[in-house]
Amino acid sequence: MDLRIDERRLVDDAIAAVSIPSFTGSEEPMAAWVGGVLRELGLDVQWQQVEDGRANVVGTLPGSGGGQTLMFNGHVDTSYSGREPWLQGIPGFQPQGFERDGRIYGLGISNMKGALCCYFAAVRALREAGVALRGDLMIAAVAGEIEKTQQGDAQGAEYRGYATGSRYLVSHGGAADACILGEPTENKVVLAHFGTIWMRLSTTGPFVHTAFSSGRVDENSIVRMRPVLDAVLDWLPQWEEEMSYDGTRGVANVGAVHGGFGWRASRTPHRTDLFLDLRVPPNVPMAEARRKALEFARSLDGVEAEVYVTAPGAEIDAAHPLVAALEEAHEEVFRAPPERDVTRWFSDASVLTRYGIATVNYGTSSGLPDAELGENLSVEGLVQTLDAYLPAYEFVERHSVHVDADAARVDRAVREVTFRDVPVVRALILVRGLGAGRADEPVLDAMRRRVTVLEDVPGEGIVLSLHGRFWRWRGGGNEPAASAVVDFRVDSGTLTSETRVHVPDARSRRRFARYWRIVRPFSGLTRIAVLRAAKRRAERP
């Protein structure tokens, strides 16, 4: 199986995507374009009308059955519209994409339309290669992820972010077992991110003309806010310390202040508001964090407090199979293990994890804006990230047997097969120079000593991974190593073993191909022997 990436189409799609304006609240045209791409890919497409002018679109590649559902999730809304005064004259912050010197520029390319286009390219490669997956593969393009909310006079769809689209998604059929979010993580595997509390602190005072304010300066709501701000600045380090997570210090910010009217400075303001952004780690319940924030606020004299955003963080078990698969894929592409990270920004994982969807954030460079050209991503980084989402296996072998027993019994049987049950396997291992296990040792136990376990689910099966220069007798040499994945799976009365091998460079691929022509019959013989021995064990009275 050779999965080929159409780099030109990937770039063209990315430029097209960033050229469609999709500021928060106006995502529907972008959703319509995504829907067209998904239909072109032959996916089952679901349109979710979140509200007027806003939609999610979900495409599903149906699996053959018996596998889990993997979601690729990405938001289509952009942080800015491009009309903001401070963005004028910066082309990369406009909804008009272009390519220059190996980079793609345009509003939303890094956050996160580039990742969406990687999802399309991955499915296109699978379809063109005729790959049949056991589980469903889902692409969800969602509205309203950007960190913003309605407050005060700021009302309407353009202020409804913080996972608005993903909340609609998961309550209207968008359920999956696991999810990859292609947020810009600099190709780090993000195992957790913080959530947040937004809190308003308000002071009040008389609304009087300047002419009558003599001797009343201490009553001015802005002046009354000064000791409040001092108290906040003294308190924030305590919050950050208490809200630390797994070696990552908490963080908080004074995000905004509002008081009075610039167009009428002849009046003292009746109210002054201070707005705080208090980040909350994923292992602290939001109720507890809210209580701590309000305890501080209520200790301040003459201050009114309101918590108006409670957006939880998210985390995934580092031992989850999705993490292992992503890390292995990253290492195949980048030739080094990925860094793990905990971030203090928000993502839709906040909602997805609460619906039981194990979610990892993993995407290409942060695309920090060029001072003159604005938001951008390198084409190479985009392609590498796509390769990590979809590593190619050039050599595949699959065998299966029907077993008249329940799944748990079959899975137990394959784990109990010993070298005594399959003497041919022991002989082939000995000939290969890898030593041989004891006759009473289970074959899978012997395999575990030489491999990495990617997934092990009792009653369902096991997935193993190994790396090496298999075409060399003792595995020496300095060529790039090949990667192999071997699994034994139980599904609906069928026990299956599949071996997939990826060889990264053309020269080594030719060498492995010659080796494979010789070894493949014997490799198949060992798999078939184990499957038949497991069948015999499972079907014993």
C-alpha positions as CSV (number, residue, x, y, z in Angstrom):
1,M,0.0,0.0,0.0
2,D,1.5,3.3,-1.1
3,L,-0.3,6.4,0.1
4,R,0.6,9.3,-2.1
5,I,0.1,12.9,-1.0
6,D,-0.9,15.4,-3.6
7,E,1.2,18.4,-2.3
8,R,0.0,20.8,-5.0
9,R,-3.7,20.0,-4.2
10,L,-2.9,20.5,-0.5
11,V,-1.4,23.9,-1.1
12,D,-4.3,24.9,-3.5
13,D,-6.9,23.8,-0.9
14,A,-5.1,25.8,1.8
15,I,-5.0,29.0,-0.3
16,A,-8.7,28.5,-1.2
17,A,-9.7,28.0,2.4
18,V,-8.0,31.1,3.8
19,S,-9.5,33.2,0.9
20,I,-13.0,32.5,2.3
21,P,-13.8,35.0,5.1
22,S,-15.1,33.1,8.1
23,F,-14.8,35.5,11.1
24,T,-16.6,34.1,14.2
25,G,-20.4,34.4,13.6
26,S,-20.1,34.2,9.8
27,E,-18.7,30.7,9.2
28,E,-21.4,29.4,6.8
29,P,-19.7,30.2,3.5
30,M,-16.6,28.3,4.7
31,A,-18.7,25.4,5.9
32,A,-20.3,25.3,2.5
33,W,-16.9,25.1,0.8
34,V,-15.8,22.3,3.2
35,G,-19.0,20.4,2.4
36,G,-18.2,20.5,-1.3
37,V,-14.7,19.1,-0.7
38,L,-16.1,16.3,1.5
39,R,-18.7,15.3,-1.1
40,E,-16.0,15.3,-3.7
41,L,-14.0,12.9,-1.5
42,G,-17.1,10.6,-1.5
43,L,-17.8,11.0,2.2
44,D,-21.3,10.9,3.8
45,V,-21.9,14.5,4.6
46,Q,-24.0,16.0,7.4
47,W,-24.9,19.7,7.6
48,Q,-25.4,21.0,11.1
49,Q,-27.1,24.5,11.2
50,V,-25.8,25.9,14.5
51,E,-27.7,29.2,14.0
52,D,-28.4,31.6,11.2
53,G,-25.2,32.2,9.2
54,R,-23.3,29.5,11.1
55,A,-22.9,25.8,10.4
56,N,-20.8,22.8,11.2
57,V,-20.2,20.2,8.4
58,V,-19.3,16.6,9.1
59,G,-17.9,14.1,6.6
60,T,-17.7,10.4,7.4
61,L,-15.7,7.7,5.6
62,P,-17.6,4.5,6.7
63,G,-15.5,1.7,8.0
64,S,-16.0,-2.0,7.2
65,G,-17.1,-2.6,10.8
66,G,-15.7,-3.6,14.1
67,G,-13.3,-0.7,14.5
68,Q,-13.3,2.5,16.5
69,T,-14.2,5.9,15.1
70,L,-11.5,8.5,14.7
71,M,-12.4,12.2,14.4
72,F,-10.3,14.9,12.8
73,N,-11.8,18.1,14.2
74,G,-11.0,21.7,13.1
75,H,-12.6,25.1,13.6
76,V,-13.4,27.2,10.6
77,D,-13.7,30.6,12.4
78,T,-10.8,33.0,12.4
79,S,-9.5,35.1,15.3
80,Y,-9.8,38.3,13.3
81,S,-11.9,39.6,10.4
82,G,-8.9,41.4,8.8
83,R,-10.8,44.7,9.1
84,E,-9.2,45.6,12.4
85,P,-7.2,48.9,12.2
86,W,-4.1,47.3,13.6
87,L,-4.1,44.6,10.8
88,Q,-4.5,47.0,7.9
89,G,-1.7,46.6,5.4
90,I,-0.6,43.2,6.6
91,P,-1.5,40.8,3.7
92,G,-1.3,37.6,5.8
93,F,-4.1,38.9,8.1
94,Q,-6.5,39.3,5.2
95,P,-8.8,36.6,3.8
96,Q,-6.8,36.4,0.6
97,G,-4.3,33.5,0.5
98,F,-1.1,33.4,-1.4
99,E,2.1,31.4,-1.6
100,R,5.6,32.9,-1.4
101,D,9.0,31.3,-0.9
102,G,7.7,28.0,0.3
103,R,5.1,29.5,2.7
104,I,1.4,30.0,2.6
105,Y,0.0,33.3,3.9
106,G,-3.5,34.2,4.8
107,L,-6.0,34.8,7.6
108,G,-6.5,31.5,9.5
109,I,-3.8,29.4,7.8
110,S,-2.2,28.4,11.1
111,N,-5.3,28.6,13.3
112,M,-6.4,26.3,11.8
113,K,-7.4,26.0,8.1
114,G,-4.1,24.4,7.2
115,A,-4.9,21.5,9.4
116,L,-8.3,21.1,7.9
117,C,-6.7,20.8,4.5
118,C,-4.4,18.1,5.8
119,Y,-7.4,16.2,6.9
120,F,-8.8,16.4,3.3
121,A,-5.5,15.2,1.8
122,A,-5.3,12.3,4.2
123,V,-8.7,11.0,3.2
124,R,-8.0,11.6,-0.4
125,A,-4.8,9.5,-0.2
126,L,-6.7,6.7,1.6
127,R,-9.5,6.7,-1.1
128,E,-7.0,6.7,-4.0
129,A,-5.1,3.8,-2.5
130,G,-8.3,1.8,-1.9
131,V,-7.6,1.5,1.8
132,A,-10.5,0.0,3.8
133,L,-10.6,1.0,7.4
134,R,-12.4,-1.0,10.1
135,G,-13.7,2.0,11.9
136,D,-15.3,5.2,10.7
137,L,-13.1,8.2,9.9
138,M,-14.8,11.5,10.6
139,I,-13.9,15.0,9.6
140,A,-15.7,17.7,11.6
141,A,-15.3,21.3,10.5
142,V,-16.9,23.4,13.3
143,A,-17.9,27.0,14.0
144,G,-17.2,29.2,17.0
145,E,-14.1,27.9,18.7
146,I,-12.2,31.2,19.2
147,E,-11.9,32.4,22.8
148,K,-14.6,35.0,23.0
149,T,-18.0,35.4,24.7
150,Q,-21.0,37.8,24.8
151,Q,-20.6,40.4,27.5
152,G,-22.2,43.7,28.2
153,D,-23.0,45.5,24.9
154,A,-21.0,42.9,22.9
155,Q,-23.9,40.7,21.9
156,G,-24.5,38.6,18.8
157,A,-23.1,35.6,16.9
158,E,-19.7,37.2,16.4
159,Y,-19.1,37.0,20.2
160,R,-20.3,33.4,20.6
161,G,-17.2,31.3,20.6
162,Y,-15.6,29.0,23.2
163,A,-16.6,25.7,21.5
164,T,-20.1,26.8,20.3
165,G,-19.8,24.6,17.2
166,S,-18.3,21.6,18.9
167,R,-21.0,21.7,21.7
168,Y,-23.5,21.5,18.9
169,L,-21.5,18.8,17.1
170,V,-21.4,16.3,19.9
171,S,-25.0,16.7,20.8
172,H,-26.1,16.1,17.2
173,G,-24.4,12.9,16.2
174,G,-20.8,13.9,16.2
175,A,-19.6,11.2,18.5
176,A,-16.3,9.3,18.2
177,D,-13.9,7.2,20.2
178,A,-10.9,9.5,19.7
179,C,-10.0,12.8,18.1
180,I,-7.0,14.6,16.7
181,L,-7.2,18.4,16.8
182,G,-4.8,20.0,14.4
183,E,-4.3,23.2,16.5
184,P,-0.9,24.8,15.9
185,T,1.3,23.0,18.5
186,E,4.7,23.2,16.7
187,N,4.3,19.5,16.2
188,K,4.3,18.9,20.0
189,V,1.9,16.3,21.3
190,V,-0.3,18.3,23.7
191,L,-1.5,16.0,26.4
192,A,-3.4,18.7,28.4
193,H,-4.5,22.3,28.2
194,F,-5.8,24.7,30.7
195,G,-9.3,26.0,30.8
196,T,-10.3,29.5,32.0
197,I,-12.5,31.6,34.2
198,W,-13.3,35.1,33.1
199,M,-14.4,37.4,36.0
200,R,-15.6,41.0,36.1
201,L,-14.8,43.2,39.1
202,S,-16.8,46.4,39.3
203,T,-16.6,49.6,41.4
204,T,-19.3,52.3,41.4
205,G,-19.5,56.0,42.1
206,P,-21.6,59.1,41.4
207,F,-22.3,60.2,37.9
208,V,-21.6,64.0,38.2
209,H,-20.4,66.9,36.1
210,T,-16.7,67.8,36.5
211,A,-17.8,71.2,37.7
212,F,-19.4,69.7,40.7
213,S,-16.8,67.0,41.5
214,S,-14.4,69.1,43.6
215,G,-13.4,67.3,46.8
216,R,-15.1,64.0,45.6
217,V,-12.2,62.4,43.7
218,D,-12.2,59.4,46.1
219,E,-15.8,58.7,45.1
220,N,-14.8,58.3,41.4
221,S,-15.3,54.7,40.3
222,I,-12.0,54.7,38.4
223,V,-10.1,56.0,41.4
224,R,-11.9,53.4,43.5
225,M,-10.6,50.7,41.1
226,R,-7.0,51.6,41.8
227,P,-6.7,49.7,45.2
228,V,-8.7,46.9,43.6
229,L,-6.1,46.6,40.8
230,D,-3.3,46.7,43.4
231,A,-5.0,43.8,45.3
232,V,-5.4,41.8,42.1
233,L,-1.8,42.2,41.2
234,D,-0.8,41.0,44.6
235,W,-3.1,38.0,44.4
236,L,-2.5,36.8,40.9
237,P,0.9,35.0,41.8
238,Q,-1.0,33.0,44.4
239,W,-3.6,32.0,41.9
240,E,-0.9,31.0,39.4
241,E,0.9,28.9,42.1
242,E,-2.3,27.1,43.2
243,M,-3.3,26.5,39.6
244,S,-0.1,24.9,38.4
245,Y,-0.3,21.5,36.6
246,D,2.3,18.8,36.1
247,G,5.2,21.3,36.2
248,T,3.5,24.0,34.2
249,R,2.8,27.1,36.3
250,G,-0.6,28.6,36.1
251,V,-1.2,31.9,34.5
252,A,-3.6,34.8,34.8
253,N,-4.1,38.1,33.1
254,V,-5.8,41.5,33.5
255,G,-7.5,41.4,30.2
256,A,-9.6,44.6,30.0
257,V,-10.7,47.7,31.9
258,H,-13.6,49.9,31.1
259,G,-14.9,53.0,32.8
260,G,-16.6,56.2,31.7
261,F,-17.1,57.6,28.2
262,G,-14.3,59.0,26.2
263,W,-16.8,61.1,24.2
264,R,-18.0,62.6,27.5
265,A,-15.1,63.1,29.8
266,S,-17.0,65.9,31.6
267,R,-18.8,63.3,33.7
268,T,-17.4,61.0,36.4
269,P,-18.1,57.3,35.5
270,H,-20.9,55.6,37.4
271,R,-19.1,52.3,37.1
272,T,-15.6,50.9,36.3
273,D,-15.1,47.3,35.3
274,L,-11.9,45.2,35.5
275,F,-11.8,42.0,33.6
276,L,-9.6,39.0,34.6
277,D,-8.7,35.9,32.7
278,L,-7.8,33.2,35.2
279,R,-6.5,30.0,33.7
280,V,-7.6,26.7,35.3
281,P,-5.7,23.4,34.9
282,P,-7.7,20.4,33.7
283,N,-7.5,18.6,37.0
284,V,-9.2,21.4,39.0
285,P,-13.1,21.3,38.9
286,M,-14.5,24.5,37.6
287,A,-16.8,24.8,40.6
288,E,-13.7,24.8,42.9
289,A,-11.9,27.3,40.7
290,R,-15.0,29.6,40.6
291,R,-15.3,29.4,44.4
292,K,-11.6,30.4,44.8
293,A,-12.0,33.3,42.4
294,L,-15.1,34.6,44.1
295,E,-13.7,34.2,47.6
296,F,-11.0,36.6,46.6
297,A,-13.4,39.0,44.9
298,R,-15.7,39.0,47.9
299,S,-12.8,39.9,50.2
300,L,-12.6,43.3,48.4
301,D,-14.6,46.2,49.9
302,G,-17.2,47.8,47.7
303,V,-16.6,45.5,44.7
304,E,-19.2,43.7,42.7
305,A,-18.0,40.4,41.1
306,E,-19.4,38.2,38.3
307,V,-17.9,35.1,36.8
308,Y,-19.2,35.0,33.2
309,V,-17.0,32.3,31.5
310,T,-16.3,28.9,32.9
311,A,-14.5,26.9,30.1
312,P,-12.9,23.7,31.4
313,G,-9.5,22.4,30.3
314,A,-8.8,19.0,28.9
315,E,-6.4,16.1,29.3
316,I,-5.7,12.7,27.9
317,D,-3.9,9.8,29.5
318,A,-0.3,9.6,28.2
319,A,-0.8,5.9,27.8
320,H,-3.7,6.2,25.5
321,P,-3.2,4.3,22.2
322,L,-3.9,7.5,20.2
323,V,-0.9,9.2,21.9
324,A,1.3,6.2,21.1
325,A,0.2,6.1,17.5
326,L,0.8,9.8,17.0
327,E,4.2,9.7,18.7
328,E,5.3,6.8,16.6
329,A,4.1,8.5,13.4
330,H,5.8,11.7,14.3
331,E,9.1,9.9,14.9
332,E,8.8,8.2,11.5
333,V,8.4,11.6,9.8
334,F,10.8,13.7,11.8
335,R,13.3,11.1,12.8
336,A,13.1,12.1,16.5
337,P,10.5,11.6,19.2
338,P,8.1,14.5,19.6
339,E,8.1,16.7,22.6
340,R,5.1,16.5,24.9
341,D,3.4,19.7,26.0
342,V,0.9,21.2,28.3
343,T,-0.6,24.4,27.0
344,R,-2.4,27.3,28.6
345,W,-4.6,28.1,25.7
346,F,-8.1,26.6,25.1
347,S,-9.3,24.2,22.5
348,D,-12.4,22.3,21.6
349,A,-10.9,19.3,23.4
350,S,-12.6,20.9,26.4
351,V,-16.0,19.8,25.1
352,L,-15.0,16.7,23.2
353,T,-13.4,15.0,26.2
354,R,-16.5,15.6,28.3
355,Y,-18.4,13.5,25.7
356,G,-15.9,10.7,26.2
357,I,-13.9,11.5,23.1
358,A,-10.2,11.1,23.9
359,T,-8.5,14.1,22.2
360,V,-5.0,15.1,21.4
361,N,-3.9,18.4,20.0
362,Y,-1.2,18.0,17.4
363,G,-0.5,20.3,14.5
364,T,2.2,22.1,12.6
365,S,4.1,25.3,13.6
366,S,2.4,28.0,15.5
367,G,2.7,30.1,12.3
368,L,3.7,33.2,14.4
369,P,3.0,36.2,12.2
370,D,5.7,37.7,10.0
371,A,6.1,41.4,11.0
372,E,5.3,42.5,7.4
373,L,3.4,39.6,5.8
374,G,1.3,38.3,8.7
375,E,0.0,34.8,9.5
376,N,1.7,32.0,7.6
377,L,2.8,28.3,7.5
378,S,5.6,26.6,5.7
379,V,4.5,24.2,3.0
380,E,7.0,21.7,4.2
381,G,5.7,21.8,7.7
382,L,2.2,21.3,6.5
383,V,3.2,18.2,4.4
384,Q,5.2,16.8,7.3
385,T,2.2,17.2,9.6
386,L,0.0,15.4,7.1
387,D,2.6,12.6,6.9
388,A,2.4,12.3,10.7
389,Y,-1.4,12.1,10.4
390,L,-1.1,9.5,7.7
391,P,2.2,7.5,7.6
392,A,2.4,5.4,4.5
393,Y,2.8,1.6,4.7
394,E,4.2,0.3,1.5
395,F,4.1,-3.4,2.4
396,V,1.0,-5.1,3.9
397,E,0.1,-8.7,4.7
398,R,-3.2,-9.8,6.1
399,H,-4.5,-13.3,7.3
400,S,-7.6,-14.3,9.1
401,V,-9.5,-17.4,10.3
402,H,-13.1,-17.9,11.4
403,V,-13.3,-19.0,15.0
404,D,-16.5,-20.5,16.5
405,A,-16.1,-18.9,19.9
406,D,-16.9,-15.6,21.6
407,A,-14.4,-12.7,21.3
408,A,-13.1,-12.9,24.9
409,R,-12.3,-16.6,24.5
410,V,-10.6,-16.1,21.1
411,D,-8.5,-13.2,22.4
412,R,-7.4,-15.2,25.4
413,A,-6.6,-18.1,23.1
414,V,-4.3,-16.1,20.8
415,R,-2.4,-14.8,23.9
416,E,-2.0,-18.4,25.2
417,V,-0.5,-19.9,22.0
418,T,2.9,-21.3,22.9
419,F,5.9,-22.3,20.8
420,R,5.0,-25.9,21.5
421,D,1.7,-25.2,19.6
422,V,3.6,-23.8,16.6
423,P,7.0,-25.4,16.3
424,V,7.4,-24.0,12.8
425,V,7.4,-20.5,14.3
426,R,10.1,-21.4,16.8
427,A,12.2,-22.9,14.1
428,L,11.9,-19.9,11.9
429,I,12.9,-17.5,14.7
430,L,15.9,-19.7,15.5
431,V,17.0,-19.7,11.8
432,R,16.6,-15.9,11.7
433,G,19.2,-15.7,14.5
434,L,16.8,-14.1,17.0
435,G,17.0,-17.0,19.5
436,A,14.0,-19.1,20.5
437,G,11.7,-19.0,23.4
438,R,11.0,-21.9,25.7
439,A,8.6,-24.4,24.3
440,D,6.0,-23.4,26.9
441,E,6.4,-19.7,26.4
442,P,3.5,-17.8,24.8
443,V,4.5,-16.5,21.4
444,L,3.1,-13.0,22.1
445,D,5.1,-12.8,25.3
446,A,8.3,-13.5,23.4
447,M,7.3,-10.8,20.8
448,R,6.6,-8.2,23.5
449,R,10.3,-8.4,24.5
450,R,11.4,-7.0,21.1
451,V,8.6,-4.5,20.3
452,T,6.6,-1.6,21.5
453,V,2.9,-2.3,22.5
454,L,0.8,0.4,20.8
455,E,-2.5,-0.9,22.0
456,D,-3.6,-3.8,24.2
457,V,-7.3,-4.2,24.8
458,P,-8.4,-7.5,26.4
459,G,-11.2,-9.1,24.5
460,E,-10.3,-7.1,21.3
461,G,-6.7,-7.6,20.5
462,I,-3.1,-6.2,20.6
463,V,-1.1,-3.9,18.3
464,L,2.7,-4.1,18.3
465,S,5.3,-1.9,16.7
466,L,9.0,-2.5,15.9
467,H,11.7,-0.7,14.0
468,G,14.8,-2.0,12.3
469,R,16.8,-2.7,9.1
470,F,15.1,-6.0,8.6
471,W,16.8,-6.7,5.3
472,R,20.2,-6.9,7.1
473,W,21.0,-10.1,8.9
474,R,21.8,-8.5,12.2
475,G,20.0,-5.2,11.6
476,G,23.3,-3.1,11.3
477,G,24.0,-0.4,8.8
478,N,23.2,3.3,8.9
479,E,20.2,3.5,6.5
480,P,16.9,4.9,7.9
481,A,15.1,2.1,9.8
482,A,11.9,0.6,8.6
483,S,8.8,0.7,10.9
484,A,6.5,-2.3,11.2
485,V,3.1,-2.7,12.9
486,V,1.7,-6.1,13.6
487,D,-1.7,-6.7,15.1
488,F,-3.9,-9.6,16.2
489,R,-7.6,-8.6,16.4
490,V,-10.8,-10.3,17.2
491,D,-14.0,-9.2,15.6
492,S,-17.4,-11.0,15.1
493,G,-16.0,-14.5,15.1
494,T,-12.9,-13.6,13.0
495,L,-9.4,-13.6,14.2
496,T,-7.1,-11.4,12.0
497,S,-3.4,-10.6,11.9
498,E,-2.1,-7.8,9.8
499,T,1.5,-6.7,9.2
500,R,2.2,-3.3,7.8
501,V,5.7,-2.0,7.0
502,H,6.8,1.5,6.2
503,V,10.3,2.1,4.7
504,P,11.1,5.8,4.5
505,D,13.6,6.1,1.7
506,A,13.7,4.7,-1.9
507,R,17.0,2.9,-1.6
508,S,16.1,1.1,1.5
509,R,12.6,0.4,0.1
510,R,14.2,-1.5,-2.8
511,R,16.4,-3.5,-0.5
512,F,13.4,-4.3,1.7
513,A,11.4,-5.3,-1.3
514,R,14.0,-7.9,-2.3
515,Y,14.1,-9.2,1.3
516,W,10.3,-9.2,1.5
517,R,9.9,-11.4,-1.6
518,I,12.0,-14.0,0.2
519,V,10.6,-13.6,3.7
520,R,7.0,-12.9,3.1
521,P,5.9,-16.5,2.6
522,F,7.6,-17.5,5.9
523,S,6.2,-14.4,7.6
524,G,2.8,-15.5,6.4
525,L,3.4,-19.0,7.6
526,T,4.1,-17.9,11.1
527,R,1.0,-15.7,11.3
528,I,-1.2,-18.5,9.9
529,A,0.3,-21.0,12.3
530,V,-0.5,-18.7,15.3
531,L,-4.0,-18.0,14.0
532,R,-4.8,-21.7,13.5
533,A,-3.3,-22.6,16.9
534,A,-5.5,-20.0,18.6
535,K,-8.5,-21.3,16.7
536,R,-7.9,-24.8,18.0
537,R,-7.5,-23.5,21.6
538,A,-10.6,-21.4,21.4
539,E,-12.8,-24.1,20.0
540,R,-11.8,-26.8,22.4
541,P,-14.8,-28.1,24.4
